[in-house]
Amino acid sequence: MKLIHHLIAGRPFRWLIAALLVSTGFHAHADSARPCPPAAQPPALEDAASQTAVDRGFMWRIQKDGRVSYLYGTVHVARHDWAYPGATLMSAMRDSDVVALELDVLDPAIMQRLFAGMAPRPQDAVDDALKARLITQIQAACLPEQLLELMSAEMASTTLVAMSARRDGLDPTYAIDRSLSLLGHKLGRPVISLETPEQQLAALRSRTRQEARESIEQTLHSLETGEASPMLRRIARVWAESRYGELDRYDEWCQCMSTDSERALMKRLLDDRNPAMAQRIDALHVGGKRVFAAVGSLHMIGPLGLPQLLAKRGYKVEKVEFARQ
């Protein structure tokens, strides 16, 4: 189950690519054993006024040098109505000078680099048995076998986890990351990326061929046994209901920290990346900008989470409690 935590650790490019496949109609596949869910349509923020938008997720107000900035934790698969920012979130964005995301998922140049970086390489090849299992799951997800021509087997397996929740109404197309980028551009704010596509790909990829195979096999097992969907539903609900106490205990229930390789992956995805993101946010703030920084929610927990790292940099950090619905 170790790859499931990417949904809140911050892997926006993968969910966007998955959403891209779905929303373009590339998802339909006649060999699927069950009817395919309808293709999700990216929400238009113009519709937000007609929505009863609710603040979801996790937000902190950080203050230093007389300026207030914000940290916001996202999730990368969601329901349709979760894609619309609530009033508190909208106010924070309007009060900011710059929107900082892990990656600006609406930047075509970034997407081009991500597609190129995810393409299969000779060293990513898997044996016929593992490929056959992947193809079975690709078909079950209403995706074409050509997915393995677009991305490596390891990347494809992770994408399949996200797509497995679509029958439960959870879809990467509805992730709020895209809405925040769209809103930032609409408000006329610079939208910047805290990382590069190459940095994210380097953090994600397994270090050895054996490690990659173990990762793919574990992910396939979670899909084949049906373990993936319940965990995805729990992760999504924790985020939607802003249950931070439960998120903060993630390592107790995620089923993703039981082996040395899983713990090493978590360290690579979170602890090793957080200091650079904190430094980038701090540089923008100290440079005179009020920053709205939105990254995967797992970057917000623990002693090496962004709130704690920025507190060590001299910020007054206050958690914003959203109104309970």
N, C-alpha and C positions, 0 to 999 in steps of 0.2 A: 504493500500500500504506500510505499514511500513517495511515489510520484504525485499522489493526490495533494500533498501539501503545497505543490506549486500553485494551486488555485488561489491560495491566499498569501503565498510567499512572493508572488509577483512575477508572473510570466506572461505579460500582456500580448506579446507577439504571437504566441502559440494559439491563444484563444481567438485572436483576431484572424489568423490564418484559417483556423477551423471555421469561424463564422463566415469568412470569405467564401469558402467552399460551399457552405450551406446556402448563403444568401444569393449566390450566383446560379443556383440550380444544379451545381456540380454534385449534389448529394444523392440524387435519385439513383437507385440501383435495383434492378428487377429481381436480383437473387436474394434480397432481404426476406427473411422468414416472416416478418411482421410488417404491417403497413408502416411506411416512413412518416415521421412527424412532418407537419407542414414546414416549409422553409421559413425561418424567422426573418423578419424585415427590421433593419436597423431603426431604432426609435428616432423620430425627428423631434428636436427640442422645441420646435414650434408647437408641438402638441402638449408640452409640459403644463401650460396654463390650464388645459382642460383636464389634467390629471389631478388626483388628490395626492400630490407628491409628499412623501414621508422621508424624513432624514433617517438614513440607515448607515451602518458601519461605525467607524470610530474616529473621533476627531480630538485634537489637542490645540490649544492656543499657546503659542510660545512668544515670549516678549524679551527684548533686549534693546538697549540703546534708544528707548522711547518708541520703538516700532513693534507692531504685533504681526506675527506670521502664523501660519496654520500647518498642521500635519493632519493628513487624512488617510485612513487605511481602507483599501478597496478589496473587492473579491472579483474573480474573473469569469464566473458563470453566475447567472442570475435570472430572475423572472422579468417579464416585460415591464411591469410597473416599478421595479426597483431601479431602472435605468434613469429615472427622472430625479434630479437633485431636489431635496427638500428645502424649506425656507432658510434654515440655519446654514446649510451648505452653500446655497446661492448667495447669501449675505457675505459669507466669508470670502467667496470668490470675487464678489464685487469690491470688497474692501482690500483686495490684494493687487499688487502691481505686476506680478508675474506668476504663471502657472507652471509648476515643475512636476513632471511625471517621470516614471522610470524611463519610458520611451514615449515620444509623441506618436501614437498609433495612426494618426492621420497624415503623417509626413511621408510622402511617396518615396523619398530617397531612403528613409529608414526601412520601409517595407521592402524595397528592392534589395537592400543589403541583407535583410533577414532571410528573404527567400533564397538568396545566393548562399548564405551561410548554412542554411538548413538542408541544402541539396545533398543527396547521398554521395559519399566518397567511397573509394575502393575499400578502405579500411573499415567501413561501416557495414559491409555485406554480412548477411546472416545465412545460415544453412537452410535447406529446403523445408525442413520440418518446422522451423520457427517461422519462416516466411508464410507457410500454409496456415499456421495459427493466426498470424497477423491478418492475412487476407480474409479469413473467416470473420474476425472481429470488425474489419473494415466494412465488409458486406452487411454485418449486423447493424452497423452504425449508419447504414444508407450512404456510404461513401464508395467511390470507385477504387478498383485495385490500383489505378494509376497514382494514387496517393503516394505509393512507394517510389514513384519516379520523381516526385516533387521534394521529398524529404527522406532522411535516413530512417531506418527501422526504429531507432530509439526515439527520434522526434515524433514519428508517426504513432508510436504506442502511447506517448504522452497525450497527443491530440485526441486519441480514441477515448481516454479517460474523460476528457471534457465533454466529448460528444455523447458519452453514455448517459448523461443526465438529461438529454433533450426530451426523452419520453416522460420525464417528470416535470416538464415545463421549465427546466433550467437550461439556459443556452448561452454560449459565449457571446452571441450577438448582442445580448442585453447587458453585458458588463458595463459598469458605470465608468470605467476608464475612458471608453470612447466618448461618452457624454461629456466628461470633464474636459477632454481635449476640444471637442466641438464647442462647448460653452466658452472656454477660454479664448478661442479664436473669435467667436461671435462677440465677446465683450471687448475685443481689441487688445487683449493681453498677449504679451509674448508667451508662447508655450515652448518650454525647453525640455530637453531630455537630460535626466541626471546620469544616465549611463549611455554606453554605445551598444549597438546590436552585437558587436564582437565580444564585448565584456559579458553580456548576458549569455551568449552562446558558449563562451568559455566556462562560465560557472555551471551551466547545465550539463554539458557533455561529460560522460563517464571518462575516467582517466585511462582505462585499459579496455581492450576488447572483451575480456572476461567480465569486467564490471558492467559493461554495456549489455552483454547477454543476460546477466543476472537481473539487471534492471528491467529489460524487456520481458523476461520470463515472469518476474514478479508482477508486473503490470498486467500481462495477459492473464495470469492466474486470478487477479482481482476482478477482471472483466468476465472471465469464464465462469467463476463461482458466484457472480452477482454481488461481491463484496463492495465494489466500487460505488454503486449508486447510493446505498444508505449513508456511506461516509460523505459523499458529495452533498446529499440533502442536509446532513447535520452541519457541515461547514457553511453551507449557504444560509441555513436558518440562524446559526450563531451570528453571522454577519448581519443578516436582515434585522434581527432583533437586538443588535448592539450588545450582545452578552459578552462583555469584555472579560469578566472573571473566568468564564469558560474558555475563551480564547487563550488567556494567559496560562491556562493549564493544558494547552494543546498537546504537549509531549506525553501527557498521561492517557490520552484517548485517541491519538491519531494513528496508532499502530504503525508508526513510521520511524521509530527511534530504537528499535530492538537489536540492531546489529551494528558492528563497527562501520560498515559501508554506509548505512543509513544515517548514522550520526555524522559521519564525514561529509555526506551530501548536504545535510542540514547546515552544518558549519559553513560549507562553501557557498550555499545559497543565501544565507542570512548574515552570520557573524562576520564573514570575510568581506561582505559587500556594504554592510551598514556604515562603517566608519567613513568610507569615501562619499557616500550619499549625504551623511551628516555634514561633512566638510563642505560639500558643494552647496547645500542649503544655507549653511552658515555664511559662506562667502557671498552669496546673493543678498542675504539679510544685512550683513555688515557693510556691504557695498551700497546700501541705501534703499533696497527693495523690500516691500512687504510681499512675502512669498506664500503661495498656496501650494504645498507639496503633497502629492497623492501617490502612494506606493502600496504594494500588497500589504495586507494587515499583519502578517507575521513579522514584518520589519518593525513593528511597534511594540513587541513584547520582550520581556526579560531585561537583564542588566545591560545587554548590548543592543537593545532596541533604540530606535531613533529618539523617542522622548528622553530616555536616560542619557544617551550620548550628547544630546543638545543641552540638557541640564548641566552636564559637566563642562560645557562650553560657556556657561554663564547665563543661560536662558532661564527665565521663570516659566515653568511648564505647568499648564492647567488642563485637565481633561474636560472636554465639553460634553455635557450629558444631554442627549437628545430627548425630546419629550416622548414619553411612553404612549403607545397607541392602544 
